[in-house]
Amino acid sequence: MSATLTETGGRRRLAFATAAVLLGAADTYVVVVALPAIMDGVGVGIDHLQRATPIISGYLLGYVAVLPLIGRLSDQVGRRPVLVGCLSAFAAGSLVTATARSLSLLVAGRALAGLGGGGLVPVTLAIVADGWPVERRGLPLGVVSGVQELGSVLGPLYGAAVVAVAGWRWIFWLNLPLAAGVVVGYSWTRPQPSAPARPTYRRDLLGGALLVVALGALVLALAAPPSLADGVVTGVLYSSGLVSGPWSVLTTPIALIGFAGLLAFVAWETSAPSSVRTLLPVRSLPRALAVVDLPGAALLAGVLGCVVVVFSTTDASRQVVASSAPELGPAAVVLVAALVWRQRNAPAPLLDPAVLGPRRSWGACVASLPIGAALMATLVDVPFFARATIFPGSQLGAAAVLLRFLVAVPVGAVLGGLLVRRPGREASVATAGMIVAAVALASMATWSASSLSTHLGSLPFGASDIELVAAGLGFGSAIAPVNAAVLAAVPTSFQGLATSLVVVSRTVGMLVGVSALTAVALHRFYLTARRIPSPLRICPSDEATCPAYQRLVTTAVIRELHTVFAGAAACAALAAVLALVLLRPAGEH
C-alpha cells in the first residue's frame, strides 16, 4: 500500500483523534479559572484552599498513573477501541464532576476524567505512527503536539466564558456531547481506499438499547432532577441508598438500575454472535489483558501515584515535598523494587526491552523530564511576575502576558514538525528549540519591575514580548522531534507504550521541577525579606501604605522569580544537551 493512500485514509481519523486531544487538554486547564466556583459548589470555602488540592492532584493521578497500561493496550487491541474507551472514561468522569454535590465525588469524577484524558495523547501519536511512514510523520506529529498545547490557551478562556454564562457545572456537561461527537466521527470514518472489503455485519441494536438505558438511568441518578427526585411516585427511585454519606447517590434504586444495565451491556457485548458488529470489542479485552503484564502496570501505577501525590500536594512555601512524603517515600521504594523484580521475571514485561532498550527511546523520556520542569516553571511564574509588577490587582492582565508564550507554543510545535520531516533531524531540531528557550529564560531572569511595560522605541511591543514568544517557540519546536524520535526507535507493536512513557516523563518533570524550583526560590525570598526593615521604621508616619516598604517587598519577589527563571533556563539547557546526545539515530556521532 502506498504512503499516499495510507495518509489519505488516515487524515479524517486523525482529525477526530486530534479533536479528542484538544478536548482533553482544554479540560486539564479549565479548572484554573473555575476553581473558586467549583469549591463553592461543593461546600468548600475559599479560606480552605488546601482542601481543594485533591481536585487537581486527583486529575493528575488519573492522568499519569495508568498511561503506560493504556498505551500498551492500544498496541494489543488497536487504537480505535482504546481511544473510544478513553473518551468514554473522560465523559463518565465529566458526568460525575458535573453532578457532584460533595468534594469526594468531585475528586472521583476528576480522577476518572484524568484517566481518560491522559490516554488520548499517546494513542493519537501512535495513530500517526500507524498511518504515516517515518519520513512523513513530522507535520502530523507537530499538529497533534500543537493542538495539545493549544488546550492550555483555550482551556482557561473556555472555562471563564462558560462560568460567566451558565455556571461551572456546564463546563463538564458540555463535555458529554463533545466526547460523543468525537466518538461517532472517529468510528464512522472509513479505512483507506485500498483496504480489503470487510464482511457485512448486523447492527448491534440490542447493545445500543442496553447502553442507552444504562446511561440514561445513571445520568438521572446523578443529576437527580427535583421533578423526579421529589415526586410521589418517582421519588421511590431516589430513596436512601445502601450506604450513607455522599456516595449514597450511587446506591439508589435508579443508580442500581443503571449499573445493572451496564453489566447486561458488557455481558451481551462479550457473548454476541460473530455476525454482530458489537459497539465495543470487549471480546478481545481478556486476551489483551493477559499479555500486558497487569501486575507490572499496577506496580508502575503505584510508583507514579506516589510521585504525583508527593509533589502535587506540597506547600511550596514551607517544603519541597508534601508532608505525606515520610510515608509515601518508603512505599515508593518498595514498589520500585517490586517493579524491577517483576520486570525481570515476567514472561512479557510491561517495560519491554524493545521499548527501553533503544537509546533514542529512553533518551526521549530522560530529555522530557527537564523539558517538563522548565515548561511548568514558565507557565506558573510568568503570571506571578506580571502580578508583582504591572498588574498587581488583575489576574486577567497577568494571563494576557502569559498568552504571548502560550500562543507561541503550538505554533512552535507545528514548526518543529515541519523541520523533522526528514528523518535524523530530531536531535538537532529539539536541541535548537531548547537552546532558544534557555536563552529566552536566562534573559527573563534579568527582568526589572518595568520590563513588561517597556516598549522598543515606537514599536507596540517590547523585549519581554520577544522573549516570551521566543521561549514558546523554543519549547513548542522541541515537542514534535522528541515524539518523532521515540516513534522511530521502537517497533510498531510498542509505539503506544513508548509515547505514553514520554508523556509520563514530561508530566513528572513538570511536578518535580516546579516544586523544587519554587522551594529554592522561596528560600531566597525569605532570606531577602528578613533584611527588609518593618514599615514602622521606614514610614513611621504612614506605615499602613508605605510605598517604600512595598517597593522593597516587590524587589524581593522579583529576585525570587529571577531564581525560578534561572533554574528553568538551566533545565532547558540540560534538555538541549540531553536531546543532542540521546536523540541521534544509532551509529551517528
C-alpha positions as CSV (number, residue, x, y, z in Angstrom):
1,M,0.0,0.0,0.0
2,S,1.4,3.4,-0.9
3,A,2.1,6.0,1.7
4,T,-0.2,8.4,0.0
5,L,-3.2,6.1,0.2
6,T,-2.3,5.4,3.9
7,E,-2.2,9.1,4.7
8,T,-5.4,9.8,2.8
9,G,-7.3,7.1,4.6
10,G,-6.0,8.2,8.0
11,R,-6.4,12.0,7.8
12,R,-10.1,12.0,8.9
13,R,-9.5,9.6,11.7
14,L,-6.5,11.7,12.8
15,A,-8.6,14.8,12.7
16,F,-11.2,13.4,15.1
17,A,-8.4,11.9,17.3
18,T,-6.8,15.3,17.4
19,A,-10.1,16.9,18.4
20,A,-10.2,14.4,21.3
21,V,-6.7,15.6,22.3
22,L,-7.9,19.2,22.3
23,L,-10.9,18.3,24.4
24,G,-8.8,16.5,27.0
25,A,-6.0,19.2,27.0
26,A,-8.5,22.0,27.5
27,D,-10.1,20.1,30.4
28,T,-6.7,19.9,32.1
29,Y,-6.5,23.7,32.4
30,V,-10.2,24.5,32.6
31,V,-10.2,24.5,36.4
32,V,-7.7,27.3,36.6
33,V,-10.4,30.0,36.5
34,A,-13.3,27.8,37.6
35,L,-11.8,26.5,40.8
36,P,-13.3,29.1,43.2
37,A,-16.8,28.5,41.8
38,I,-16.2,24.7,41.9
39,M,-15.2,24.9,45.5
40,D,-18.2,26.9,46.4
41,G,-20.5,24.4,44.6
42,V,-19.4,21.5,46.8
43,G,-19.4,23.5,50.0
44,V,-15.7,24.3,50.4
45,G,-14.9,27.8,51.3
46,I,-12.2,29.8,49.6
47,D,-10.5,30.1,53.0
48,H,-9.9,26.3,52.9
49,L,-8.0,26.3,49.7
50,Q,-5.9,23.3,50.9
51,R,-9.0,21.1,50.8
52,A,-9.3,21.8,47.1
53,T,-5.8,20.3,46.4
54,P,-7.2,16.8,45.6
55,I,-9.3,18.4,42.8
56,I,-6.1,19.0,40.9
57,S,-4.0,16.1,42.2
58,G,-6.8,13.7,41.6
59,Y,-6.9,14.6,37.9
60,L,-3.2,14.3,37.7
61,L,-3.2,10.9,39.4
62,G,-5.7,9.6,36.9
63,Y,-3.9,11.3,34.0
64,V,-0.5,9.7,34.8
65,A,-0.9,6.5,36.8
66,V,-2.4,4.2,34.1
67,L,-0.9,5.9,31.0
68,P,1.6,3.0,30.3
69,L,-1.2,0.4,30.6
70,I,-3.4,2.4,28.2
71,G,-0.6,2.8,25.8
72,R,0.2,-1.0,25.9
73,L,-3.5,-1.9,25.5
74,S,-3.6,0.3,22.3
75,D,-0.7,-1.8,20.9
76,Q,-2.7,-5.0,21.6
77,V,-6.3,-4.3,20.8
78,G,-5.9,-1.4,18.4
79,R,-6.2,2.3,18.6
80,R,-9.9,2.7,18.0
81,P,-11.2,0.7,21.0
82,V,-8.7,2.4,23.3
83,L,-9.5,5.9,22.0
84,V,-13.2,5.2,22.4
85,G,-12.6,3.8,25.9
86,C,-10.6,6.8,26.9
87,L,-13.3,9.2,25.7
88,S,-15.9,7.1,27.5
89,A,-14.0,7.4,30.7
90,F,-13.5,11.1,30.1
91,A,-17.2,11.6,29.6
92,A,-18.1,9.5,32.6
93,G,-15.7,11.5,34.8
94,S,-17.2,14.7,33.4
95,L,-20.7,13.4,34.3
96,V,-19.7,12.7,37.9
97,T,-18.0,16.1,38.2
98,A,-21.0,18.0,36.7
99,T,-23.4,16.4,39.2
100,A,-21.1,16.2,42.3
101,R,-22.6,17.7,45.5
102,S,-19.6,16.7,47.6
103,L,-15.9,17.1,47.4
104,S,-15.2,13.3,47.4
105,L,-17.5,12.7,44.4
106,L,-15.9,15.7,42.7
107,V,-12.4,14.4,43.2
108,A,-13.5,10.9,42.0
109,G,-15.0,12.5,38.8
110,R,-11.9,14.5,38.1
111,A,-9.7,11.4,38.6
112,L,-11.8,9.4,36.2
113,A,-11.8,12.2,33.6
114,G,-8.0,12.4,34.0
115,L,-7.7,8.7,33.4
116,G,-9.5,9.0,30.1
117,G,-8.0,12.4,29.1
118,G,-4.4,11.2,29.7
119,G,-4.7,8.3,27.4
120,L,-5.8,10.4,24.4
121,V,-2.3,11.8,23.6
122,P,-0.2,8.7,23.3
123,V,-2.9,6.8,21.4
124,T,-3.2,9.7,18.9
125,L,0.6,9.9,18.5
126,A,0.5,6.1,17.8
127,I,-2.2,6.7,15.2
128,V,0.2,9.0,13.4
129,A,2.9,6.3,13.5
130,D,0.4,3.7,12.1
131,G,-0.7,5.9,9.2
132,W,2.4,7.7,8.2
133,P,5.9,6.5,7.2
134,V,8.8,7.8,9.2
135,E,9.8,10.4,6.6
136,R,6.2,11.9,6.6
137,R,5.4,11.9,10.3
138,G,6.8,15.3,11.1
139,L,3.9,17.6,10.2
140,P,1.1,15.4,11.7
141,L,3.1,14.9,14.9
142,G,3.6,18.7,15.0
143,V,-0.1,19.3,14.5
144,V,-1.0,16.9,17.3
145,S,1.6,18.4,19.7
146,G,0.4,21.9,18.7
147,V,-3.2,21.1,19.4
148,Q,-2.3,19.6,22.8
149,E,-0.5,22.8,23.8
150,L,-3.4,24.8,22.3
151,G,-5.5,23.4,25.1
152,S,-3.5,25.4,27.6
153,V,-4.7,28.6,25.8
154,L,-8.3,27.6,25.1
155,G,-9.0,25.8,28.4
156,P,-9.0,28.8,30.8
157,L,-10.7,31.1,28.2
158,Y,-13.4,28.4,27.6
159,G,-13.9,27.8,31.3
160,A,-14.2,31.5,32.1
161,A,-16.8,32.0,29.3
162,V,-18.9,29.1,30.4
163,V,-18.8,30.0,34.1
164,A,-19.8,33.6,33.2
165,V,-22.8,32.5,31.1
166,A,-24.1,29.3,32.7
167,G,-22.1,28.2,35.8
168,W,-19.2,25.9,36.3
169,R,-21.2,22.6,36.1
170,W,-21.9,23.3,32.4
171,I,-18.2,23.1,31.6
172,F,-18.4,19.4,32.3
173,W,-22.0,18.8,31.0
174,L,-20.8,20.1,27.6
175,N,-18.0,17.5,27.6
176,L,-20.6,14.8,27.1
177,P,-22.0,15.8,23.7
178,L,-18.5,16.9,22.6
179,A,-17.0,13.5,23.5
180,A,-19.9,11.6,21.9
181,G,-19.5,13.6,18.7
182,V,-15.8,12.7,18.5
183,V,-16.5,9.0,19.2
184,V,-19.2,8.9,16.4
185,G,-17.0,10.8,14.0
186,Y,-13.9,8.7,14.6
187,S,-15.9,5.4,14.5
188,W,-17.7,6.2,11.2
189,T,-14.6,7.2,9.3
190,R,-13.8,4.6,6.7
191,P,-10.5,2.8,6.2
192,Q,-8.2,3.8,3.4
193,P,-9.5,3.1,-0.2
194,S,-7.1,0.2,-0.8
195,A,-8.1,-1.7,2.3
196,P,-9.8,-5.0,1.6
197,A,-13.6,-5.0,1.9
198,R,-14.9,-6.0,5.3
199,P,-17.6,-8.7,5.8
200,T,-21.2,-7.5,6.3
201,Y,-22.2,-7.3,10.0
202,R,-25.6,-6.9,11.6
203,R,-26.0,-3.7,13.7
204,D,-25.8,-4.1,17.4
205,L,-29.3,-2.8,18.2
206,L,-29.6,-4.7,21.5
207,G,-26.3,-3.5,22.7
208,G,-27.2,0.1,21.8
209,A,-30.6,-0.2,23.6
210,L,-28.9,-1.6,26.8
211,L,-26.3,1.1,26.7
212,V,-28.9,3.9,26.3
213,V,-31.0,2.5,29.2
214,A,-27.9,2.2,31.4
215,L,-26.5,5.6,30.7
216,G,-29.9,7.3,30.9
217,A,-30.5,5.8,34.4
218,L,-27.1,6.8,35.6
219,V,-27.5,10.3,34.3
220,L,-30.8,10.7,36.0
221,A,-29.4,9.2,39.2
222,L,-26.5,11.6,39.4
223,A,-28.4,14.7,38.2
224,A,-31.4,13.9,40.4
225,P,-33.8,16.5,38.8
226,P,-36.2,17.8,41.5
227,S,-39.2,17.0,39.4
228,L,-38.3,13.3,39.7
229,A,-36.4,13.0,43.0
230,D,-39.3,14.8,44.9
231,G,-42.1,13.1,43.0
232,V,-44.6,11.0,44.9
233,V,-44.1,8.0,42.6
234,T,-40.7,8.6,41.0
235,G,-39.2,9.6,44.4
236,V,-39.0,5.9,45.3
237,L,-36.2,5.6,42.7
238,Y,-34.2,8.1,44.7
239,S,-34.8,6.6,48.2
240,S,-31.9,6.3,50.6
241,G,-29.1,4.2,49.2
242,L,-27.4,1.2,50.7
243,V,-24.8,3.4,52.3
244,S,-24.9,6.8,53.9
245,G,-23.0,9.9,53.0
246,P,-22.0,11.4,49.7
247,W,-21.7,8.0,48.0
248,S,-25.3,7.1,48.7
249,V,-26.3,8.6,45.3
250,L,-24.6,5.6,43.6
251,T,-26.6,3.1,45.5
252,T,-30.1,4.4,45.0
253,P,-32.6,2.2,43.1
254,I,-32.2,4.2,39.8
255,A,-28.4,4.1,40.1
256,L,-28.5,0.3,40.6
257,I,-30.7,0.0,37.5
258,G,-28.0,1.9,35.6
259,F,-25.2,-0.4,36.8
260,A,-27.3,-3.5,36.1
261,G,-27.8,-2.2,32.6
262,L,-24.0,-1.7,32.2
263,L,-23.4,-5.3,33.3
264,A,-26.0,-6.5,30.9
265,F,-24.4,-4.5,28.1
266,V,-20.9,-5.9,28.8
267,A,-22.3,-9.4,29.0
268,W,-24.1,-9.1,25.6
269,E,-21.0,-7.5,24.0
270,T,-18.9,-10.4,25.3
271,S,-21.3,-13.2,24.1
272,A,-22.9,-11.6,21.0
273,P,-22.8,-13.8,17.8
274,S,-19.9,-13.2,15.5
275,S,-22.3,-11.9,12.9
276,V,-23.0,-8.8,15.1
277,R,-20.6,-5.9,14.9
278,T,-20.5,-5.0,18.6
279,L,-20.2,-1.4,19.8
280,L,-17.2,-2.2,21.9
281,P,-14.7,-5.0,21.1
282,V,-14.8,-6.4,24.7
283,R,-14.4,-9.9,23.4
284,S,-10.7,-9.2,22.7
285,L,-10.1,-7.5,26.0
286,P,-9.4,-10.6,28.2
287,R,-6.8,-11.7,25.6
288,A,-5.2,-8.3,25.6
289,L,-5.1,-8.0,29.4
290,A,-3.4,-11.4,29.6
291,V,-0.4,-10.2,27.7
292,V,0.0,-6.6,29.0
293,D,1.5,-7.5,32.4
294,L,-1.2,-6.2,34.7
295,P,0.9,-6.7,37.9
296,G,3.7,-4.7,36.4
297,A,1.2,-2.0,35.3
298,A,-0.3,-1.9,38.8
299,L,3.2,-1.5,40.4
300,L,4.1,1.2,38.0
301,A,0.8,3.0,38.7
302,G,1.6,2.8,42.4
303,V,5.0,4.4,41.9
304,L,3.7,7.2,39.7
305,G,0.8,7.7,42.1
306,C,3.3,8.3,45.0
307,V,5.2,10.8,42.9
308,V,2.1,12.7,41.9
309,V,0.8,12.9,45.5
310,V,4.2,13.9,47.0
311,F,4.8,16.7,44.5
312,S,1.3,17.9,43.7
313,T,0.1,18.3,47.3
314,T,3.1,20.2,48.7
315,D,3.0,23.6,50.3
316,A,5.9,25.2,48.4
317,S,6.1,28.0,50.9
318,R,7.3,25.5,53.6
319,Q,8.6,22.4,51.9
320,V,9.8,20.8,48.6
321,V,7.7,17.6,49.1
322,A,4.3,17.1,50.8
323,S,4.0,16.2,54.4
324,S,3.0,12.7,53.3
325,A,6.5,12.1,51.9
326,P,7.7,10.2,55.0
327,E,5.0,7.6,54.5
328,L,4.9,7.6,50.7
329,G,8.6,7.7,50.2
330,P,9.3,4.2,51.7
331,A,6.2,2.9,49.9
332,A,7.5,4.1,46.6
333,V,10.9,2.4,47.2
334,V,9.2,-0.9,48.0
335,L,7.0,-0.5,44.8
336,V,10.1,0.3,42.7
337,A,11.9,-2.8,44.0
338,A,8.8,-5.0,43.3
339,L,8.5,-3.4,39.8
340,V,12.1,-4.2,39.0
341,W,11.7,-7.8,40.2
342,R,8.5,-8.1,38.2
343,Q,10.0,-6.8,35.0
344,R,13.0,-9.2,35.3
345,N,10.8,-12.2,35.8
346,A,7.6,-11.5,33.9
347,P,7.2,-13.6,30.7
348,A,6.0,-10.4,28.9
349,P,7.1,-7.4,31.0
350,L,5.3,-4.1,30.6
351,L,8.5,-2.2,30.2
352,D,9.8,-4.4,27.5
353,P,13.5,-4.1,26.4
354,A,12.2,-3.3,22.9
355,V,10.9,-0.1,24.4
356,L,13.6,0.8,26.9
357,G,16.5,-0.7,25.0
358,P,17.0,1.8,22.1
359,R,18.9,4.9,23.2
360,R,16.5,7.3,21.4
361,S,13.5,5.7,23.2
362,W,14.8,6.0,26.8
363,G,16.6,9.2,25.8
364,A,13.3,10.8,24.8
365,C,12.0,10.0,28.3
366,V,15.1,11.4,30.0
367,A,15.1,14.6,27.9
368,S,11.4,15.1,28.6
369,L,12.0,15.5,32.4
370,P,13.9,18.8,32.2
371,I,11.7,20.0,29.4
372,G,8.6,19.5,31.6
373,A,10.3,21.2,34.6
374,A,11.3,24.3,32.6
375,L,7.9,24.5,30.9
376,M,5.9,24.3,34.1
377,A,8.1,26.9,35.8
378,T,7.4,29.3,33.0
379,L,3.6,28.6,33.0
380,V,3.4,29.2,36.7
381,D,5.8,32.1,37.3
382,V,5.3,34.5,34.3
383,P,1.8,35.4,35.6
384,F,3.3,35.8,39.1
385,F,5.8,38.3,37.8
386,A,3.1,40.2,36.0
387,R,1.0,40.4,39.2
388,A,4.0,41.5,41.2
389,T,4.9,44.3,38.8
390,I,2.5,45.9,36.3
391,F,-0.8,44.1,37.1
392,P,-1.0,43.9,40.9
393,G,-4.8,43.6,41.0
394,S,-5.6,41.9,37.7
395,Q,-5.5,38.2,37.1
396,L,-6.8,38.9,33.6
397,G,-3.9,41.2,32.8
398,A,-1.4,38.7,34.1
399,A,-3.0,36.0,32.0
400,A,-2.7,38.3,28.9
401,V,1.0,38.5,29.5
402,L,1.3,34.6,29.6
403,L,-0.8,34.4,26.4
404,R,2.2,35.6,24.4
405,F,4.0,32.5,25.5
406,L,1.0,30.1,25.2
407,V,0.2,31.1,21.7
408,A,3.8,30.6,20.5
409,V,4.0,27.1,21.9
410,P,1.5,25.4,19.4
411,V,3.0,27.5,16.6
412,G,6.4,26.2,17.5
413,A,5.1,22.6,17.7
414,V,3.9,22.8,14.1
415,L,7.2,24.4,13.1
416,G,9.1,21.6,14.8
417,G,7.1,19.0,13.0
418,L,7.9,20.6,9.7
419,L,11.6,20.7,10.4
420,V,11.8,17.0,11.2
421,R,10.1,15.8,8.0
422,R,13.5,14.4,7.1
423,P,14.4,11.5,9.4
424,G,17.5,12.0,11.5
425,R,16.9,15.7,12.3
426,E,15.1,15.1,15.6
427,A,18.2,15.7,17.8
428,S,19.3,18.9,16.1
429,V,15.8,20.4,16.0
430,A,15.0,19.6,19.6
431,T,18.4,20.9,20.7
432,A,18.0,24.1,18.8
433,G,14.5,24.6,20.3
434,M,15.6,24.1,23.8
435,I,18.7,26.4,23.3
436,V,16.3,29.2,22.2
437,A,14.1,28.5,25.2
438,A,17.1,28.5,27.5
439,V,18.4,31.8,26.2
440,A,15.0,33.4,26.5
441,L,14.5,32.2,30.1
442,A,18.0,33.4,31.0
443,S,17.1,36.8,29.7
444,M,13.8,36.7,31.7
445,A,15.9,36.1,34.8
446,T,17.2,39.7,34.4
447,W,13.7,41.4,34.1
448,S,13.2,44.5,36.1
449,A,10.0,45.8,37.6
450,S,9.3,47.8,34.4
451,S,10.3,45.2,31.8
452,L,6.8,44.1,31.0
453,S,5.7,47.6,30.3
454,T,8.7,48.9,28.3
455,H,8.4,49.1,24.5
456,L,11.2,49.1,22.0
457,G,11.2,52.6,20.7
458,S,7.9,53.4,18.9
459,L,7.0,49.7,18.5
460,P,3.9,48.3,20.2
461,F,5.9,45.5,21.8
462,G,9.0,45.3,24.0
463,A,11.9,43.0,24.6
464,S,9.9,41.0,27.1
465,D,7.3,40.1,24.4
466,I,10.1,38.9,22.2
467,E,11.5,36.7,25.0
468,L,8.1,35.2,25.8
469,V,7.4,34.4,22.2
470,A,10.9,33.0,21.7
471,A,10.5,30.8,24.7
472,G,7.2,29.5,23.5
473,L,8.5,28.8,20.0
474,G,11.6,27.0,21.5
475,F,9.5,24.8,23.8
476,G,7.0,24.0,21.1
477,S,9.6,23.1,18.4
478,A,11.2,20.6,20.7
479,I,8.0,18.6,21.4
480,A,7.4,17.0,17.9
481,P,11.1,16.0,17.5
482,V,11.1,14.1,20.8
483,N,7.9,12.3,19.8
484,A,9.3,11.5,16.4
485,A,12.5,10.2,17.8
486,V,10.8,7.7,20.1
487,L,8.3,6.5,17.4
488,A,11.2,5.9,15.0
489,A,13.2,4.0,17.6
490,V,10.7,1.3,18.7
491,P,8.8,-1.4,16.9
492,T,5.2,-0.7,15.7
493,S,3.9,-3.1,18.3
494,F,5.2,-0.9,21.2
495,Q,4.5,2.6,19.9
496,G,1.5,3.2,22.1
497,L,3.5,2.3,25.2
498,A,6.6,4.3,24.1
499,T,4.6,7.5,23.6
500,S,2.8,7.1,26.9
501,L,6.1,6.9,28.7
502,V,7.3,10.1,27.1
503,V,4.1,11.9,28.2
504,V,4.5,10.5,31.8
505,S,8.1,11.7,31.9
506,R,7.2,15.2,30.9
507,T,4.4,15.3,33.4
508,V,6.6,14.0,36.2
509,G,9.2,16.6,35.2
510,M,6.5,19.3,35.5
511,L,5.6,18.3,39.0
512,V,9.0,17.7,40.4
513,G,10.6,20.7,38.7
514,V,8.1,23.3,39.7
515,S,8.1,22.1,43.3
516,A,11.9,22.1,43.6
517,L,12.4,25.4,41.7
518,T,9.7,27.2,43.7
519,A,11.1,25.9,47.0
520,V,14.6,27.2,46.2
521,A,13.2,30.5,45.0
522,L,11.1,31.0,48.1
523,H,14.1,30.3,50.3
524,R,15.9,33.2,48.5
525,F,12.8,35.3,49.0
526,Y,12.7,34.7,52.8
527,L,16.4,35.4,53.1
528,T,15.9,38.8,51.3
529,A,12.7,39.6,53.2
530,R,14.4,39.1,56.6
531,R,16.6,42.1,55.8
532,I,13.7,44.4,55.0
533,P,13.0,46.8,57.8
534,S,9.5,47.0,59.2
535,P,7.1,49.6,57.7
536,L,7.1,51.3,61.1
537,R,10.8,52.1,60.7
538,I,10.7,53.1,57.0
539,C,7.5,55.1,57.2
540,P,6.8,56.0,60.8
541,S,4.1,58.4,59.8
542,D,2.3,56.2,57.3
543,E,3.1,52.5,57.9
544,A,-0.3,51.3,56.6
545,T,0.6,52.1,53.0
546,C,4.3,52.9,53.0
547,P,5.3,52.8,49.3
548,A,9.0,52.4,50.1
549,Y,8.3,49.2,52.0
550,Q,6.1,47.9,49.2
551,R,9.0,48.6,46.7
552,L,11.4,46.6,48.8
553,V,8.9,43.6,49.0
554,T,8.4,43.8,45.2
555,T,12.2,43.7,44.8
556,A,12.3,40.6,47.0
557,V,9.6,38.9,44.9
558,I,11.3,39.8,41.7
559,R,14.6,38.2,43.0
560,E,12.6,35.1,43.9
561,L,11.2,34.9,40.4
562,H,14.6,35.5,38.9
563,T,15.7,32.4,40.7
564,V,12.9,30.4,39.1
565,F,13.6,31.7,35.6
566,A,17.3,31.0,36.0
567,G,16.6,27.4,37.2
568,A,14.2,27.0,34.3
569,A,16.9,28.2,31.9
570,A,19.3,25.6,33.4
571,C,16.7,22.9,32.9
572,A,16.2,23.9,29.3
573,A,19.9,23.9,28.7
574,L,20.2,20.5,30.2
575,A,17.3,19.3,27.9
576,A,19.2,20.7,24.9
577,V,22.3,18.7,25.9
578,L,20.4,15.5,26.5
579,A,18.5,15.9,23.2
580,L,21.7,16.4,21.3
581,V,23.4,13.3,22.9
582,L,20.4,10.9,23.2
583,L,18.1,11.6,20.3
584,R,20.6,11.0,17.5
585,P,20.0,8.0,15.3
586,A,22.0,4.9,16.1
587,G,25.5,5.0,14.6
588,E,25.6,8.8,14.2
589,H,28.4,10.5,16.0
